[in-house]
Amino acid sequence: MPVSQPNSVAEVAKLIDHTILAPAATREQVIAVALEALNAGTASACVQPYWVRDVADVLKGSEVLACSVVGFPHGANRFELIAQEAERAVRDGASEIDMVQPIGLAKMGDWAAVEKAVRTVKAAIGDNVLKVIFEICELTDQEIVAASKASIAGGADFIKTSTGFAKSGATISAVALMASVAGETVGVKAAGGIRTLADLQAMVEAGATRIGASSTLKILDEAATVFA
């Protein structure tokens, strides 16, 4: 599902999951981000599971979706518990789930287990969108390709570069590699370190179809100048 470069502020906004995942974020801060997402018309507001119900209430009746991370940030829990976390987030109002791939299993090359993890979570959330986070800074190019294939086989709707909590985030080369595997049917989400409109445009050029960012307002301010 490749996308073309955005040509307006609204098109830029629709590419972005406006994100607040800081462990110390307060309800006031999370609600403020949800309202920013609502006013900007982003794709979603992406938050920790505890805040999904509050965010879904803010976004109710709009086209902006509530998104929750699960198994975050290490993907190191039992598959069924991550699935329960995802199912609860959906019940609380999330329409999109960003799960962390079991990073240790990926480094072991146990791709059958990675696929099973994704499949378990996807089964728990049904038709809701599932994005699988890789943490590309921990993976070789060969592992990124294998992770993409295992996640897609497990039912991922998107494959995603990074949590934003590791030593580095999205790279153009990794996005291009993931996009080459994703093809026309699975999205690619670039996240981690995307702070400017130029960053966003570079990721779209490489094949990203969704962007995770906490610097959304800065990006949109730049877009307003460029597309004035």
CYANA upper distance limits for C-alpha pairs under 8 A (distance plus 0.5 A):
  1 MET  CA    183 GLY  CA      7.36
  1 MET  CA    184 GLU  CA      4.80
  1 MET  CA    185 THR  CA      5.70
  1 MET  CA    186 VAL  CA      6.58
  1 MET  CA    187 GLY  CA      6.30
  1 MET  CA    209 THR  CA      7.66
  2 PRO  CA    183 GLY  CA      8.41
  2 PRO  CA    184 GLU  CA      6.99
  2 PRO  CA    187 GLY  CA      7.98
  2 PRO  CA    207 GLY  CA      6.78
  2 PRO  CA    208 ALA  CA      7.81
  2 PRO  CA    209 THR  CA      6.57
  3 VAL  CA    204 VAL  CA      7.74
  3 VAL  CA    207 GLY  CA      8.12
  3 VAL  CA    208 ALA  CA      8.19
  3 VAL  CA    209 THR  CA      6.26
  4 SER  CA    204 VAL  CA      7.95
  5 GLN  CA    201 GLN  CA      7.23
  5 GLN  CA    204 VAL  CA      7.01
  5 GLN  CA    205 GLU  CA      7.71
  6 PRO  CA     11 GLU  CA      5.61
  6 PRO  CA     12 VAL  CA      5.97
  7 ASN  CA     11 GLU  CA      6.90
  7 ASN  CA     12 VAL  CA      8.00
  7 ASN  CA    227 PHE  CA      7.36
  8 SER  CA     12 VAL  CA      6.84
  8 SER  CA    223 ALA  CA      7.59
  8 SER  CA    224 ALA  CA      8.19
  8 SER  CA    227 PHE  CA      6.19
  9 VAL  CA     13 ALA  CA      6.68
  9 VAL  CA    220 LEU  CA      6.68
  9 VAL  CA    223 ALA  CA      5.98
  9 VAL  CA    224 ALA  CA      6.34
  9 VAL  CA    227 PHE  CA      7.42
 10 ALA  CA     14 LYS  CA      6.77
 10 ALA  CA     40 ALA  CA      8.08
 10 ALA  CA     41 GLY  CA      7.46
 11 GLU  CA     15 LEU  CA      7.21
 12 VAL  CA     16 ILE  CA      7.54
 12 VAL  CA    220 LEU  CA      7.65
 12 VAL  CA    223 ALA  CA      7.94
 13 ALA  CA     40 ALA  CA      6.91
 13 ALA  CA     41 GLY  CA      6.45
 13 ALA  CA     42 THR  CA      4.98
 13 ALA  CA     43 ALA  CA      7.40
 13 ALA  CA    216 THR  CA      8.37
 13 ALA  CA    220 LEU  CA      7.51
 14 LYS  CA     41 GLY  CA      6.89
 14 LYS  CA     42 THR  CA      5.10
 14 LYS  CA     43 ALA  CA      5.20
 15 LEU  CA     42 THR  CA      7.27
 15 LEU  CA     43 ALA  CA      6.52
 15 LEU  CA    209 THR  CA      7.34
 15 LEU  CA    210 ARG  CA      5.47
 15 LEU  CA    211 ILE  CA      6.34
 16 ILE  CA     42 THR  CA      5.98
 16 ILE  CA     43 ALA  CA      6.00
 16 ILE  CA     44 SER  CA      7.50
 16 ILE  CA    210 ARG  CA      6.44
 16 ILE  CA    211 ILE  CA      5.21
 16 ILE  CA    212 GLY  CA      6.22
 16 ILE  CA    213 ALA  CA      7.17
 16 ILE  CA    216 THR  CA      7.89
 17 ASP  CA     42 THR  CA      6.83
 17 ASP  CA     43 ALA  CA      5.97
 17 ASP  CA     44 SER  CA      5.20
 17 ASP  CA     45 ALA  CA      6.08
 17 ASP  CA     46 CYS  CA      6.53
 17 ASP  CA    210 ARG  CA      7.76
 17 ASP  CA    211 ILE  CA      6.56
 17 ASP  CA    212 GLY  CA      5.33
 17 ASP  CA    213 ALA  CA      6.84
 18 HIS  CA     33 VAL  CA      7.78
 18 HIS  CA     34 ALA  CA      8.47
 18 HIS  CA     37 ALA  CA      6.55
 18 HIS  CA     42 THR  CA      7.14
 18 HIS  CA     43 ALA  CA      8.18
 18 HIS  CA     44 SER  CA      6.62
 18 HIS  CA     45 ALA  CA      5.30
 18 HIS  CA     46 CYS  CA      6.48
 18 HIS  CA    212 GLY  CA      6.90
 18 HIS  CA    213 ALA  CA      6.02
 18 HIS  CA    214 SER  CA      6.25
 18 HIS  CA    215 SER  CA      8.45
 18 HIS  CA    216 THR  CA      6.64
 19 THR  CA     33 VAL  CA      7.93
 19 THR  CA     45 ALA  CA      6.29
 19 THR  CA     46 CYS  CA      5.13
 19 THR  CA     47 VAL  CA      6.72
 19 THR  CA    212 GLY  CA      7.03
 19 THR  CA    213 ALA  CA      6.11
 19 THR  CA    214 SER  CA      5.36
 20 ILE  CA     25 ALA  CA      7.99
 20 ILE  CA     30 VAL  CA      7.12
 20 ILE  CA     33 VAL  CA      7.49
 20 ILE  CA     45 ALA  CA      8.44
 20 ILE  CA     46 CYS  CA      6.88
 20 ILE  CA     47 VAL  CA      5.97
 20 ILE  CA     48 GLN  CA      8.20
 20 ILE  CA    214 SER  CA      6.75
 21 LEU  CA     25 ALA  CA      7.74
 21 LEU  CA     46 CYS  CA      8.02
 21 LEU  CA     47 VAL  CA      5.99
 21 LEU  CA     48 GLN  CA      6.25
 25 ALA  CA     29 GLN  CA      6.53
 25 ALA  CA     30 VAL  CA      7.09
 26 THR  CA     30 VAL  CA      6.73
 27 ARG  CA     31 ILE  CA      6.53
 27 ARG  CA     51 TRP  CA      7.83
 28 GLU  CA     32 ALA  CA      6.65
 29 GLN  CA     33 VAL  CA      6.89
 30 VAL  CA     34 ALA  CA      6.80
 30 VAL  CA     47 VAL  CA      7.96
 30 VAL  CA     51 TRP  CA      7.88
 30 VAL  CA     55 VAL  CA      8.08
 31 ILE  CA     35 LEU  CA      6.66
 31 ILE  CA     54 ASP  CA      7.80
 31 ILE  CA     55 VAL  CA      6.87
 31 ILE  CA     58 VAL  CA      8.00
 32 ALA  CA     36 GLU  CA      6.69
 33 VAL  CA     37 ALA  CA      6.65
 33 VAL  CA     45 ALA  CA      7.73
 34 ALA  CA     38 LEU  CA      6.65
 34 ALA  CA     45 ALA  CA      6.21
 34 ALA  CA     55 VAL  CA      6.42
 34 ALA  CA     58 VAL  CA      7.20
 34 ALA  CA     59 LEU  CA      7.66
 35 LEU  CA     39 ASN  CA      6.56
 35 LEU  CA     58 VAL  CA      7.45
 35 LEU  CA     59 LEU  CA      8.29
 36 GLU  CA     40 ALA  CA      6.47
 36 GLU  CA    217 LEU  CA      8.46
 37 ALA  CA     41 GLY  CA      6.29
 37 ALA  CA     42 THR  CA      5.78
 37 ALA  CA     43 ALA  CA      8.47
 37 ALA  CA     44 SER  CA      7.27
 37 ALA  CA     45 ALA  CA      6.42
 37 ALA  CA     64 VAL  CA      7.58
 38 LEU  CA     42 THR  CA      7.37
 38 LEU  CA     59 LEU  CA      6.91
 38 LEU  CA     62 SER  CA      7.92
 38 LEU  CA     64 VAL  CA      6.63
 41 GLY  CA     63 GLU  CA      7.95
 41 GLY  CA     64 VAL  CA      6.70
 42 THR  CA     64 VAL  CA      6.54
 43 ALA  CA     63 GLU  CA      8.16
 43 ALA  CA     64 VAL  CA      5.89
 43 ALA  CA     65 LEU  CA      6.83
 44 SER  CA     64 VAL  CA      5.44
 44 SER  CA     65 LEU  CA      4.83
 44 SER  CA     66 ALA  CA      6.05
 44 SER  CA     67 CYS  CA      6.62
 45 ALA  CA     55 VAL  CA      8.12
 45 ALA  CA     64 VAL  CA      7.68
 45 ALA  CA     65 LEU  CA      6.89
 45 ALA  CA     66 ALA  CA      5.82
 45 ALA  CA     67 CYS  CA      6.29
 46 CYS  CA     66 ALA  CA      6.83
 46 CYS  CA     67 CYS  CA      4.91
 46 CYS  CA     68 SER  CA      6.00
 46 CYS  CA     69 VAL  CA      7.74
 47 VAL  CA     51 TRP  CA      6.93
 47 VAL  CA     52 VAL  CA      7.12
 47 VAL  CA     66 ALA  CA      8.40
 47 VAL  CA     67 CYS  CA      6.83
 47 VAL  CA     68 SER  CA      5.69
 47 VAL  CA     69 VAL  CA      7.09
 48 GLN  CA     52 VAL  CA      7.46
 48 GLN  CA     68 SER  CA      6.18
 48 GLN  CA     69 VAL  CA      6.24
 48 GLN  CA     70 VAL  CA      8.23
 49 PRO  CA     68 SER  CA      6.03
 49 PRO  CA     69 VAL  CA      6.96
 49 PRO  CA     70 VAL  CA      7.54
 49 PRO  CA     85 GLU  CA      8.24
 49 PRO  CA     89 ALA  CA      6.51
 51 TRP  CA     55 VAL  CA      6.73
 52 VAL  CA     56 ALA  CA      6.40
 52 VAL  CA     66 ALA  CA      7.27
 52 VAL  CA     67 CYS  CA      7.94
 52 VAL  CA     68 SER  CA      7.09
 52 VAL  CA     89 ALA  CA      6.97
 52 VAL  CA     92 ASP  CA      6.54
 52 VAL  CA     93 GLY  CA      6.92
 52 VAL  CA     94 ALA  CA      6.88
 53 ARG  CA     57 ASP  CA      6.75
 53 ARG  CA     89 ALA  CA      8.45
 53 ARG  CA     92 ASP  CA      5.32
 53 ARG  CA     93 GLY  CA      6.39
 53 ARG  CA     94 ALA  CA      8.42
 54 ASP  CA     58 VAL  CA      7.04
 55 VAL  CA     59 LEU  CA      6.75
 55 VAL  CA     66 ALA  CA      6.95
 56 ALA  CA     60 LYS  CA      6.27
 56 ALA  CA     65 LEU  CA      8.09
 56 ALA  CA     66 ALA  CA      6.03
 56 ALA  CA     92 ASP  CA      7.94
 56 ALA  CA     93 GLY  CA      5.79
 56 ALA  CA     94 ALA  CA      7.34
 59 LEU  CA     63 GLU  CA      8.36
 59 LEU  CA     64 VAL  CA      6.76
 59 LEU  CA     65 LEU  CA      7.37
 59 LEU  CA     66 ALA  CA      7.66
 65 LEU  CA     94 ALA  CA      7.65
 65 LEU  CA     95 SER  CA      6.61
 65 LEU  CA     96 GLU  CA      7.82
 66 ALA  CA     93 GLY  CA      7.14
 66 ALA  CA     94 ALA  CA      5.18
 66 ALA  CA     95 SER  CA      6.28
 66 ALA  CA     96 GLU  CA      7.13
 67 CYS  CA     94 ALA  CA      5.67
 67 CYS  CA     95 SER  CA      6.55
 67 CYS  CA     96 GLU  CA      5.10
 67 CYS  CA     97 ILE  CA      6.19
 67 CYS  CA     98 ASP  CA      7.82
 68 SER  CA     86 ALA  CA      8.36
 68 SER  CA     89 ALA  CA      7.09
 68 SER  CA     94 ALA  CA      6.71
 68 SER  CA     96 GLU  CA      7.00
 68 SER  CA     97 ILE  CA      5.60
 68 SER  CA     98 ASP  CA      6.63
 69 VAL  CA     97 ILE  CA      6.28
 69 VAL  CA     98 ASP  CA      5.05
 69 VAL  CA     99 MET  CA      6.20
 69 VAL  CA    100 VAL  CA      8.33
 70 VAL  CA     75 GLY  CA      8.43
 70 VAL  CA     82 ILE  CA      6.72
 70 VAL  CA     85 GLU  CA      6.81
 70 VAL  CA     86 ALA  CA      6.58
 70 VAL  CA     97 ILE  CA      7.51
 70 VAL  CA     98 ASP  CA      6.70
 70 VAL  CA     99 MET  CA      5.32
 70 VAL  CA    100 VAL  CA      7.23
 71 GLY  CA     75 GLY  CA      5.06
 71 GLY  CA     76 ALA  CA      7.29
 71 GLY  CA     77 ASN  CA      7.02
 71 GLY  CA     82 ILE  CA      5.89
 71 GLY  CA     85 GLU  CA      8.29
 71 GLY  CA     99 MET  CA      6.28
 71 GLY  CA    100 VAL  CA      6.03
 72 PHE  CA     99 MET  CA      7.42
 72 PHE  CA    100 VAL  CA      6.41
 72 PHE  CA    163 THR  CA      8.36
 73 PRO  CA    100 VAL  CA      6.93
 73 PRO  CA    163 THR  CA      6.81
 73 PRO  CA    165 PHE  CA      7.58
 74 HIS  CA    100 VAL  CA      6.79
 74 HIS  CA    101 GLN  CA      8.21
 74 HIS  CA    102 PRO  CA      7.41
 74 HIS  CA    103 ILE  CA      7.25
 75 GLY  CA     99 MET  CA      7.80
 75 GLY  CA    100 VAL  CA      5.09
 75 GLY  CA    101 GLN  CA      5.82
 75 GLY  CA    102 PRO  CA      4.92
 75 GLY  CA    103 ILE  CA      6.88
 76 ALA  CA    102 PRO  CA      6.14
 76 ALA  CA    103 ILE  CA      7.87
 76 ALA  CA    104 GLY  CA      8.15
 77 ASN  CA     81 LEU  CA      7.18
 77 ASN  CA     82 ILE  CA      7.02
 78 ARG  CA     82 ILE  CA      6.98
 79 PHE  CA     83 ALA  CA      6.64
 79 PHE  CA    117 ALA  CA      5.81
 79 PHE  CA    120 THR  CA      7.06
 79 PHE  CA    121 VAL  CA      7.81
 80 GLU  CA     84 GLN  CA      6.64
 80 GLU  CA    120 THR  CA      7.28
 80 GLU  CA    121 VAL  CA      8.05
 81 LEU  CA     85 GLU  CA      6.68
 82 ILE  CA     86 ALA  CA      6.70
 82 ILE  CA     99 MET  CA      8.50
 82 ILE  CA    121 VAL  CA      7.33
 83 ALA  CA     87 GLU  CA      6.57
 83 ALA  CA    120 THR  CA      6.73
 83 ALA  CA    121 VAL  CA      4.85
 83 ALA  CA    122 LYS  CA      8.27
 83 ALA  CA    124 ALA  CA      6.25
 83 ALA  CA    125 ILE  CA      8.43
 84 GLN  CA     88 ARG  CA      6.59
 84 GLN  CA    121 VAL  CA      8.43
 84 GLN  CA    124 ALA  CA      7.68
 85 GLU  CA     89 ALA  CA      6.74
 86 ALA  CA     90 VAL  CA      6.81
 86 ALA  CA     97 ILE  CA      7.16
 86 ALA  CA    121 VAL  CA      7.28
 86 ALA  CA    124 ALA  CA      7.52
 86 ALA  CA    125 ILE  CA      7.20
 87 GLU  CA     91 ARG  CA      6.82
 87 GLU  CA    124 ALA  CA      6.02
 87 GLU  CA    125 ILE  CA      6.04
 88 ARG  CA     92 ASP  CA      6.66
 89 ALA  CA     93 GLY  CA      6.91
 89 ALA  CA     94 ALA  CA      6.00
 89 ALA  CA     97 ILE  CA      8.46
 90 VAL  CA     94 ALA  CA      4.94
 90 VAL  CA     95 SER  CA      6.72
 90 VAL  CA     96 GLU  CA      8.35
 90 VAL  CA    125 ILE  CA      7.27
 90 VAL  CA    128 ASN  CA      8.46
 95 SER  CA    128 ASN  CA      5.92
 95 SER  CA    129 VAL  CA      6.98
 96 GLU  CA    128 ASN  CA      6.29
 96 GLU  CA    129 VAL  CA      5.10
 96 GLU  CA    130 LEU  CA      6.50
 96 GLU  CA    131 LYS  CA      8.09
 97 ILE  CA    128 ASN  CA      8.03
 97 ILE  CA    129 VAL  CA      6.65
 97 ILE  CA    130 LEU  CA      5.46
 97 ILE  CA    131 LYS  CA      6.57
 98 ASP  CA    130 LEU  CA      6.50
 98 ASP  CA    131 LYS  CA      5.07
 98 ASP  CA    132 VAL  CA      6.32
 98 ASP  CA    133 ILE  CA      7.20
 99 MET  CA    130 LEU  CA      7.81
 99 MET  CA    131 LYS  CA      6.70
 99 MET  CA    132 VAL  CA      5.58
 99 MET  CA    133 ILE  CA      6.43
100 VAL  CA    132 VAL  CA      6.32
100 VAL  CA    133 ILE  CA      5.11
100 VAL  CA    134 PHE  CA      7.01
100 VAL  CA    163 THR  CA      8.15
101 GLN  CA    106 ALA  CA      8.19
101 GLN  CA    114 VAL  CA      7.22
101 GLN  CA    117 ALA  CA      8.05
101 GLN  CA    118 VAL  CA      8.00
101 GLN  CA    132 VAL  CA      6.56
101 GLN  CA    133 ILE  CA      6.11
101 GLN  CA    134 PHE  CA      6.09
102 PRO  CA    106 ALA  CA      6.83
102 PRO  CA    114 VAL  CA      6.91
102 PRO  CA    117 ALA  CA      8.12
103 ILE  CA    107 LYS  CA      6.78
103 ILE  CA    134 PHE  CA      7.66
103 ILE  CA    135 GLU  CA      7.99
103 ILE  CA    138 GLU  CA      8.48
104 GLY  CA    108 MET  CA      6.77
105 LEU  CA    109 GLY  CA      6.78
105 LEU  CA    110 ASP  CA      5.87
105 LEU  CA    111 TRP  CA      7.84
105 LEU  CA    113 ALA  CA      7.53
105 LEU  CA    114 VAL  CA      7.12
106 ALA  CA    110 ASP  CA      6.41
106 ALA  CA    111 TRP  CA      6.91
106 ALA  CA    114 VAL  CA      7.18
106 ALA  CA    143 GLU  CA      7.77
106 ALA  CA    147 ALA  CA      7.48
107 LYS  CA    139 LEU  CA      7.66
107 LYS  CA    143 GLU  CA      8.10
109 GLY  CA    143 GLU  CA      8.20
110 ASP  CA    114 VAL  CA      7.04
111 TRP  CA    115 GLU  CA      6.53
111 TRP  CA    146 ALA  CA      7.73
111 TRP  CA    147 ALA  CA      7.63
111 TRP  CA    150 ALA  CA      6.47
112 ALA  CA    116 LYS  CA      6.65
112 ALA  CA    150 ALA  CA      7.72
113 ALA  CA    117 ALA  CA      6.65
114 VAL  CA    118 VAL  CA      6.91
114 VAL  CA    147 ALA  CA      8.18
114 VAL  CA    150 ALA  CA      6.92
114 VAL  CA    151 SER  CA      7.60
115 GLU  CA    119 ARG  CA      6.56
115 GLU  CA    150 ALA  CA      5.33
115 GLU  CA    151 SER  CA      6.07
115 GLU  CA    153 ALA  CA      6.95
115 GLU  CA    154 GLY  CA      5.25
116 LYS  CA    120 THR  CA      6.46
116 LYS  CA    154 GLY  CA      6.94
117 ALA  CA    121 VAL  CA      6.96
117 ALA  CA    154 GLY  CA      8.19
118 VAL  CA    122 LYS  CA      6.59
118 VAL  CA    132 VAL  CA      7.94
118 VAL  CA    151 SER  CA      6.61
118 VAL  CA    154 GLY  CA      5.57
118 VAL  CA    155 GLY  CA      7.23
118 VAL  CA    156 ALA  CA      7.40
119 ARG  CA    123 ALA  CA      6.55
119 ARG  CA    154 GLY  CA      4.85
119 ARG  CA    155 GLY  CA      6.44
120 THR  CA    124 ALA  CA      7.01
121 VAL  CA    125 ILE  CA      7.06
122 LYS  CA    126 GLY  CA      6.54
122 LYS  CA    130 LEU  CA      7.04
122 LYS  CA    154 GLY  CA      8.12
122 LYS  CA    155 GLY  CA      6.83
122 LYS  CA    156 ALA  CA      7.78
125 ILE  CA    129 VAL  CA      8.49
129 VAL  CA    156 ALA  CA      8.34
129 VAL  CA    157 ASP  CA      6.42
129 VAL  CA    158 PHE  CA      8.37
130 LEU  CA    155 GLY  CA      8.34
130 LEU  CA    156 ALA  CA      5.89
130 LEU  CA    157 ASP  CA      5.77
130 LEU  CA    158 PHE  CA      6.90
131 LYS  CA    156 ALA  CA      6.38
131 LYS  CA    157 ASP  CA      6.35
131 LYS  CA    158 PHE  CA      4.92
131 LYS  CA    159 ILE  CA      5.95
131 LYS  CA    160 LYS  CA      6.85
131 LYS  CA    189 LYS  CA      8.41
132 VAL  CA    151 SER  CA      7.27
132 VAL  CA    156 ALA  CA      6.89
132 VAL  CA    158 PHE  CA      6.85
132 VAL  CA    159 ILE  CA      5.39
132 VAL  CA    160 LYS  CA      6.11
133 ILE  CA    159 ILE  CA      6.73
133 ILE  CA    160 LYS  CA      5.01
133 ILE  CA    161 THR  CA      6.28
133 ILE  CA    162 SER  CA      6.20
133 ILE  CA    163 THR  CA      7.10
134 PHE  CA    144 ILE  CA      8.11
134 PHE  CA    147 ALA  CA      7.72
134 PHE  CA    159 ILE  CA      8.03
134 PHE  CA    160 LYS  CA      6.64
134 PHE  CA    161 THR  CA      5.92
134 PHE  CA    162 SER  CA      6.30
134 PHE  CA    163 THR  CA      8.37
135 GLU  CA    139 LEU  CA      7.69
135 GLU  CA    161 THR  CA      6.25
135 GLU  CA    162 SER  CA      4.75
135 GLU  CA    163 THR  CA      6.74
135 GLU  CA    166 ALA  CA      7.76
135 GLU  CA    169 GLY  CA      8.07
136 ILE  CA    140 THR  CA      8.14
136 ILE  CA    144 ILE  CA      7.30
136 ILE  CA    161 THR  CA      6.12
136 ILE  CA    162 SER  CA      6.60
136 ILE  CA    169 GLY  CA      7.90
136 ILE  CA    170 ALA  CA      7.95
136 ILE  CA    174 ALA  CA      7.73
137 CYS  CA    162 SER  CA      8.37
137 CYS  CA    166 ALA  CA      8.02
137 CYS  CA    167 LYS  CA      7.58
137 CYS  CA    168 SER  CA      6.60
137 CYS  CA    169 GLY  CA      7.48
139 LEU  CA    143 GLU  CA      6.03
139 LEU  CA    144 ILE  CA      6.56
140 THR  CA    144 ILE  CA      6.67
141 ASP  CA    145 VAL  CA      6.85
141 ASP  CA    174 ALA  CA      7.96
141 ASP  CA    177 LEU  CA      8.23
142 GLN  CA    146 ALA  CA      6.77
143 GLU  CA    147 ALA  CA      6.33
144 ILE  CA    148 SER  CA      6.58
144 ILE  CA    174 ALA  CA      8.08
144 ILE  CA    177 LEU  CA      8.17
144 ILE  CA    178 MET  CA      7.55
145 VAL  CA    149 LYS  CA      6.81
145 VAL  CA    177 LEU  CA      7.55
145 VAL  CA    178 MET  CA      7.10
145 VAL  CA    181 VAL  CA      7.38
146 ALA  CA    150 ALA  CA      6.60
147 ALA  CA    151 SER  CA      6.49
148 SER  CA    152 ILE  CA      6.61
148 SER  CA    159 ILE  CA      7.14
148 SER  CA    178 MET  CA      6.89
148 SER  CA    181 VAL  CA      7.11
148 SER  CA    182 ALA  CA      7.71
149 LYS  CA    153 ALA  CA      6.57
149 LYS  CA    181 VAL  CA      7.52
150 ALA  CA    154 GLY  CA      6.67
151 SER  CA    155 GLY  CA      6.97
151 SER  CA    156 ALA  CA      6.00
151 SER  CA    159 ILE  CA      7.73
152 ILE  CA    156 ALA  CA      5.43
152 ILE  CA    157 ASP  CA      7.83
152 ILE  CA    159 ILE  CA      8.33
152 ILE  CA    182 ALA  CA      8.16
152 ILE  CA    186 VAL  CA      7.98
156 ALA  CA    186 VAL  CA      7.90
157 ASP  CA    186 VAL  CA      5.81
157 ASP  CA    187 GLY  CA      6.74
158 PHE  CA    186 VAL  CA      5.88
158 PHE  CA    187 GLY  CA      4.77
158 PHE  CA    188 VAL  CA      5.79
158 PHE  CA    189 LYS  CA      7.04
159 ILE  CA    178 MET  CA      7.98
159 ILE  CA    182 ALA  CA      8.38
159 ILE  CA    186 VAL  CA      7.92
159 ILE  CA    187 GLY  CA      6.86
159 ILE  CA    188 VAL  CA      5.52
159 ILE  CA    189 LYS  CA      6.60
160 LYS  CA    188 VAL  CA      6.26
160 LYS  CA    189 LYS  CA      4.95
160 LYS  CA    190 ALA  CA      6.35
160 LYS  CA    191 ALA  CA      7.56
161 THR  CA    169 GLY  CA      7.52
161 THR  CA    170 ALA  CA      6.07
161 THR  CA    174 ALA  CA      7.96
161 THR  CA    175 VAL  CA      7.65
161 THR  CA    188 VAL  CA      8.47
161 THR  CA    189 LYS  CA      6.97
161 THR  CA    190 ALA  CA      5.88
161 THR  CA    191 ALA  CA      6.47
161 THR  CA    192 GLY  CA      8.29
162 SER  CA    166 ALA  CA      8.15
162 SER  CA    169 GLY  CA      5.95
162 SER  CA    170 ALA  CA      6.75
162 SER  CA    190 ALA  CA      7.78
162 SER  CA    191 ALA  CA      6.08
162 SER  CA    192 GLY  CA      6.45
163 THR  CA    169 GLY  CA      7.94
163 THR  CA    191 ALA  CA      7.48
163 THR  CA    192 GLY  CA      7.15
164 GLY  CA    168 SER  CA      7.69
164 GLY  CA    169 GLY  CA      6.27
164 GLY  CA    191 ALA  CA      7.12
164 GLY  CA    192 GLY  CA      4.86
164 GLY  CA    193 GLY  CA      7.71
165 PHE  CA    192 GLY  CA      8.45
168 SER  CA    192 GLY  CA      7.50
168 SER  CA    193 GLY  CA      7.98
169 GLY  CA    191 ALA  CA      6.80
169 GLY  CA    192 GLY  CA      4.47
169 GLY  CA    193 GLY  CA      6.07
170 ALA  CA    174 ALA  CA      7.64
170 ALA  CA    175 VAL  CA      7.69
170 ALA  CA    190 ALA  CA      6.06
170 ALA  CA    191 ALA  CA      5.94
170 ALA  CA    192 GLY  CA      5.81
170 ALA  CA    193 GLY  CA      7.14
170 ALA  CA    194 ILE  CA      8.09
171 THR  CA    175 VAL  CA      6.75
171 THR  CA    190 ALA  CA      8.47
171 THR  CA    203 MET  CA      8.34
172 ILE  CA    176 ALA  CA      6.64
172 ILE  CA    202 ALA  CA      7.57
172 ILE  CA    203 MET  CA      6.44
172 ILE  CA    206 ALA  CA      6.38
173 SER  CA    177 LEU  CA      6.69
173 SER  CA    206 ALA  CA      8.01
174 ALA  CA    178 MET  CA      6.58
175 VAL  CA    179 ALA  CA      6.48
175 VAL  CA    188 VAL  CA      7.66
175 VAL  CA    190 ALA  CA      7.27
175 VAL  CA    203 MET  CA      7.47
175 VAL  CA    206 ALA  CA      6.48
175 VAL  CA    207 GLY  CA      6.73
175 VAL  CA    208 ALA  CA      6.85
176 ALA  CA    180 SER  CA      6.67
176 ALA  CA    206 ALA  CA      5.35
176 ALA  CA    207 GLY  CA      6.15
176 ALA  CA    208 ALA  CA      8.36
177 LEU  CA    181 VAL  CA      7.28
178 MET  CA    182 ALA  CA      6.57
178 MET  CA    188 VAL  CA      7.42
179 ALA  CA    183 GLY  CA      6.54
179 ALA  CA    187 GLY  CA      8.25
179 ALA  CA    188 VAL  CA      6.76
179 ALA  CA    206 ALA  CA      8.18
179 ALA  CA    207 GLY  CA      5.91
179 ALA  CA    208 ALA  CA      7.60
182 ALA  CA    186 VAL  CA      5.56
182 ALA  CA    187 GLY  CA      7.16
182 ALA  CA    188 VAL  CA      7.73
187 GLY  CA    208 ALA  CA      7.75
187 GLY  CA    209 THR  CA      6.20
187 GLY  CA    210 ARG  CA      7.78
188 VAL  CA    207 GLY  CA      7.51
188 VAL  CA    208 ALA  CA      5.39
188 VAL  CA    209 THR  CA      5.86
188 VAL  CA    210 ARG  CA      6.80
189 LYS  CA    208 ALA  CA      6.11
189 LYS  CA    209 THR  CA      6.53
189 LYS  CA    210 ARG  CA      5.01
189 LYS  CA    211 ILE  CA      5.89
189 LYS  CA    212 GLY  CA      7.37
190 ALA  CA    203 MET  CA      7.29
190 ALA  CA    208 ALA  CA      6.51
190 ALA  CA    209 THR  CA      8.50
190 ALA  CA    210 ARG  CA      6.94
190 ALA  CA    211 ILE  CA      5.51
190 ALA  CA    212 GLY  CA      6.64
191 ALA  CA    211 ILE  CA      6.35
191 ALA  CA    212 GLY  CA      4.97
191 ALA  CA    213 ALA  CA      6.92
192 GLY  CA    212 GLY  CA      7.54
192 GLY  CA    213 ALA  CA      7.59
193 GLY  CA    213 ALA  CA      8.21
194 ILE  CA    199 ASP  CA      6.01
194 ILE  CA    200 LEU  CA      6.88
194 ILE  CA    211 ILE  CA      8.43
194 ILE  CA    212 GLY  CA      8.07
194 ILE  CA    213 ALA  CA      6.57
194 ILE  CA    215 SER  CA      7.95
195 ARG  CA    199 ASP  CA      6.98
195 ARG  CA    200 LEU  CA      8.26
195 ARG  CA    213 ALA  CA      7.52
195 ARG  CA    214 SER  CA      8.21
195 ARG  CA    215 SER  CA      5.78
195 ARG  CA    216 THR  CA      8.06
195 ARG  CA    218 LYS  CA      7.97
195 ARG  CA    219 ILE  CA      7.19
196 THR  CA    200 LEU  CA      6.95
196 THR  CA    215 SER  CA      8.04
196 THR  CA    218 LYS  CA      7.47
196 THR  CA    219 ILE  CA      5.58
196 THR  CA    222 GLU  CA      8.08
197 LEU  CA    201 GLN  CA      6.62
197 LEU  CA    219 ILE  CA      5.48
197 LEU  CA    220 LEU  CA      8.00
197 LEU  CA    222 GLU  CA      6.82
197 LEU  CA    223 ALA  CA      7.06
198 ALA  CA    202 ALA  CA      6.57
199 ASP  CA    203 MET  CA      6.85
200 LEU  CA    204 VAL  CA      6.77
200 LEU  CA    211 ILE  CA      7.59
201 GLN  CA    205 GLU  CA      6.57
202 ALA  CA    206 ALA  CA      6.77
203 MET  CA    207 GLY  CA      6.87
203 MET  CA    208 ALA  CA      5.89
204 VAL  CA    208 ALA  CA      5.02
204 VAL  CA    209 THR  CA      6.83
215 SER  CA    219 ILE  CA      6.82
216 THR  CA    220 LEU  CA      6.61
217 LEU  CA    221 ASP  CA      6.56
218 LYS  CA    222 GLU  CA      6.84
219 ILE  CA    223 ALA  CA      6.73
220 LEU  CA    224 ALA  CA      6.59
221 ASP  CA    225 THR  CA      7.13
222 GLU  CA    226 VAL  CA      6.80
223 ALA  CA    227 PHE  CA      6.32
224 ALA  CA    228 ALA  CA      6.11
